[in-house]
Amino acid sequence: MFQLALSQMVEWAQSCFATTLI
């Protein structure tokens, strides 16, 4: 459960980073 939330947070962070980069 915790791992799933963690992976989701990582994915969200990567998305935010990519959006900021563009």
PQR file with spaces between the fields and no chain letter, atoms N, CA, C, O and H, PARSE charges and radii, in Angstrom:
ATOM       1  N    MET     1       0.842   -1.195    0.000 -0.4000 1.5000
ATOM       2  CA   MET     1       0.000    0.000    0.000 -0.0000 2.0000
ATOM       3  C    MET     1       0.887    1.258    0.000  0.5500 1.7000
ATOM       4  O    MET     1       0.726    2.168   -0.813 -0.5500 1.4000
ATOM       5  N    PHE     2       1.819    1.259    0.945 -0.4000 1.5000
ATOM       6  CA   PHE     2       2.707    2.431    1.037 -0.0000 2.0000
ATOM       7  C    PHE     2       3.559    2.563   -0.223  0.5500 1.7000
ATOM       8  O    PHE     2       3.796    3.662   -0.723 -0.5500 1.4000
ATOM       9  H    PHE     2       1.950    0.519    1.606  0.4000 1.0000
ATOM      10  N    GLN     3       4.016    1.399   -0.728 -0.4000 1.5000
ATOM      11  CA   GLN     3       4.847    1.433   -1.937 -0.0000 2.0000
ATOM      12  C    GLN     3       4.068    2.011   -3.107  0.5500 1.7000
ATOM      13  O    GLN     3       4.608    2.778   -3.905 -0.5500 1.4000
ATOM      14  H    GLN     3       3.823    0.505   -0.322  0.4000 1.0000
ATOM      15  N    LEU     4       2.810    1.645   -3.206 -0.4000 1.5000
ATOM      16  CA   LEU     4       1.983    2.133   -4.304 -0.0000 2.0000
ATOM      17  C    LEU     4       1.867    3.651   -4.227  0.5500 1.7000
ATOM      18  O    LEU     4       2.037    4.340   -5.233 -0.5500 1.4000
ATOM      19  H    LEU     4       2.372    1.022   -2.558  0.4000 1.0000
ATOM      20  N    ALA     5       1.579    4.170   -3.041 -0.4000 1.5000
ATOM      21  CA   ALA     5       1.442    5.622   -2.872 -0.0000 2.0000
ATOM      22  C    ALA     5       2.775    6.298   -3.200  0.5500 1.7000
ATOM      23  O    ALA     5       2.807    7.354   -3.831 -0.5500 1.4000
ATOM      24  H    ALA     5       1.441    3.610   -2.224  0.4000 1.0000
ATOM      25  N    LEU     6       3.868    5.680   -2.767 -0.4000 1.5000
ATOM      26  CA   LEU     6       5.181    6.262   -3.014 -0.0000 2.0000
ATOM      27  C    LEU     6       5.457    6.331   -4.513  0.5500 1.7000
ATOM      28  O    LEU     6       5.927    7.353   -5.012 -0.5500 1.4000
ATOM      29  H    LEU     6       3.842    4.821   -2.254  0.4000 1.0000
ATOM      30  N    SER     7       5.168    5.252   -5.227 -0.4000 1.5000
ATOM      31  CA   SER     7       5.413    5.231   -6.668 -0.0000 2.0000
ATOM      32  C    SER     7       4.518    6.261   -7.354  0.5500 1.7000
ATOM      33  O    SER     7       4.933    6.911   -8.313 -0.5500 1.4000
ATOM      34  H    SER     7       4.786    4.422   -4.822  0.4000 1.0000
ATOM      35  N    GLN     8       3.285    6.405   -6.857 -0.4000 1.5000
ATOM      36  CA   GLN     8       2.377    7.389   -7.439 -0.0000 2.0000
ATOM      37  C    GLN     8       2.927    8.792   -7.230  0.5500 1.7000
ATOM      38  O    GLN     8       2.871    9.626   -8.133 -0.5500 1.4000
ATOM      39  H    GLN     8       2.948    5.876   -6.078  0.4000 1.0000
ATOM      40  N    MET     9       3.457    9.050   -6.045 -0.4000 1.5000
ATOM      41  CA   MET     9       4.015   10.368   -5.744 -0.0000 2.0000
ATOM      42  C    MET     9       5.219   10.646   -6.651  0.5500 1.7000
ATOM      43  O    MET     9       5.395   11.761   -7.142 -0.5500 1.4000
ATOM      44  H    MET     9       3.503    8.372   -5.311  0.4000 1.0000
ATOM      45  N    VAL    10       6.044    9.615   -6.863 -0.4000 1.5000
ATOM      46  CA   VAL    10       7.209    9.780   -7.739 -0.0000 2.0000
ATOM      47  C    VAL    10       6.739   10.109   -9.152  0.5500 1.7000
ATOM      48  O    VAL    10       7.298   10.984   -9.812 -0.5500 1.4000
ATOM      49  H    VAL    10       5.901    8.709   -6.464  0.4000 1.0000
ATOM      50  N    GLU    11       5.718    9.410   -9.605 -0.4000 1.5000
ATOM      51  CA   GLU    11       5.199    9.654  -10.949 -0.0000 2.0000
ATOM      52  C    GLU    11       4.671   11.079  -11.061  0.5500 1.7000
ATOM      53  O    GLU    11       4.907   11.766  -12.054 -0.5500 1.4000
ATOM      54  H    GLU    11       5.263    8.699   -9.069  0.4000 1.0000
ATOM      55  N    TRP    12       3.950   11.512  -10.023 -0.4000 1.5000
ATOM      56  CA   TRP    12       3.395   12.867  -10.021 -0.0000 2.0000
ATOM      57  C    TRP    12       4.512   13.900  -10.029  0.5500 1.7000
ATOM      58  O    TRP    12       4.439   14.904  -10.737 -0.5500 1.4000
ATOM      59  H    TRP    12       3.758   10.954   -9.216  0.4000 1.0000
ATOM      60  N    ALA    13       5.544   13.645   -9.237 -0.4000 1.5000
ATOM      61  CA   ALA    13       6.680   14.572   -9.179 -0.0000 2.0000
ATOM      62  C    ALA    13       7.366   14.656  -10.540  0.5500 1.7000
ATOM      63  O    ALA    13       7.728   15.745  -10.986 -0.5500 1.4000
ATOM      64  H    ALA    13       5.603   12.829   -8.662  0.4000 1.0000
ATOM      65  N    GLN    14       7.545   13.529  -11.193 -0.4000 1.5000
ATOM      66  CA   GLN    14       8.183   13.523  -12.511 -0.0000 2.0000
ATOM      67  C    GLN    14       7.342   14.313  -13.506  0.5500 1.7000
ATOM      68  O    GLN    14       7.879   15.055  -14.329 -0.5500 1.4000
ATOM      69  H    GLN    14       7.251   12.644  -10.831  0.4000 1.0000
ATOM      70  N    SER    15       6.011   14.150  -13.429 -0.4000 1.5000
ATOM      71  CA   SER    15       5.121   14.874  -14.332 -0.0000 2.0000
ATOM      72  C    SER    15       5.252   16.378  -14.104  0.5500 1.7000
ATOM      73  O    SER    15       5.350   17.158  -15.051 -0.5500 1.4000
ATOM      74  H    SER    15       5.575   13.547  -12.761  0.4000 1.0000
ATOM      75  N    CYS    16       5.252   16.768  -12.828 -0.4000 1.5000
ATOM      76  CA   CYS    16       5.377   18.194  -12.501 -0.0000 2.0000
ATOM      77  C    CYS    16       6.717   18.721  -13.001  0.5500 1.7000
ATOM      78  O    CYS    16       6.781   19.809  -13.574 -0.5500 1.4000
ATOM      79  H    CYS    16       5.173   16.134  -12.059  0.4000 1.0000
ATOM      80  N    PHE    17       7.777   17.963  -12.789 -0.4000 1.5000
ATOM      81  CA   PHE    17       9.107   18.380  -13.222 -0.0000 2.0000
ATOM      82  C    PHE    17       9.151   18.545  -14.747  0.5500 1.7000
ATOM      83  O    PHE    17       9.718   19.508  -15.262 -0.5500 1.4000
ATOM      84  H    PHE    17       7.724   17.080  -12.324  0.4000 1.0000
ATOM      85  N    ALA    18       8.551   17.602  -15.448 -0.4000 1.5000
ATOM      86  CA   ALA    18       8.554   17.657  -16.911 -0.0000 2.0000
ATOM      87  C    ALA    18       7.773   18.893  -17.374  0.5500 1.7000
ATOM      88  O    ALA    18       8.184   19.576  -18.312 -0.5500 1.4000
ATOM      89  H    ALA    18       8.090   16.819  -15.030  0.4000 1.0000
ATOM      90  N    THR    19       6.651   19.173  -16.716 -0.4000 1.5000
ATOM      91  CA   THR    19       5.848   20.331  -17.104 -0.0000 2.0000
ATOM      92  C    THR    19       6.624   21.617  -16.855  0.5500 1.7000
ATOM      93  O    THR    19       6.540   22.559  -17.643 -0.5500 1.4000
ATOM      94  H    THR    19       6.317   18.617  -15.955  0.4000 1.0000
ATOM      95  N    THR    20       7.377   21.658  -15.763 -0.4000 1.5000
ATOM      96  CA   THR    20       8.159   22.862  -15.450 -0.0000 2.0000
ATOM      97  C    THR    20       9.309   23.010  -16.435  0.5500 1.7000
ATOM      98  O    THR    20       9.696   24.122  -16.795 -0.5500 1.4000
ATOM      99  H    THR    20       7.445   20.893  -15.123  0.4000 1.0000
ATOM     100  N    LEU    21       9.846   21.882  -16.860 -0.4000 1.5000
ATOM     101  CA   LEU    21      10.990   21.917  -17.766 -0.0000 2.0000
ATOM     102  C    LEU    21      10.566   22.473  -19.137  0.5500 1.7000
ATOM     103  O    LEU    21      11.319   23.217  -19.765 -0.5500 1.4000
ATOM     104  H    LEU    21       9.532   20.979  -16.567  0.4000 1.0000
ATOM     105  N    ILE    22       9.388   22.115  -19.585 -0.4000 1.5000
ATOM     106  CA   ILE    22       8.929   22.516  -20.923 -0.0000 2.0000
ATOM     107  C    ILE    22       8.649   24.014  -21.002  0.5500 1.7000
ATOM     108  O    ILE    22       8.256   24.514  -22.057 -0.5500 1.4000
ATOM     109  H    ILE    22       8.776   21.510  -19.075  0.4000 1.0000
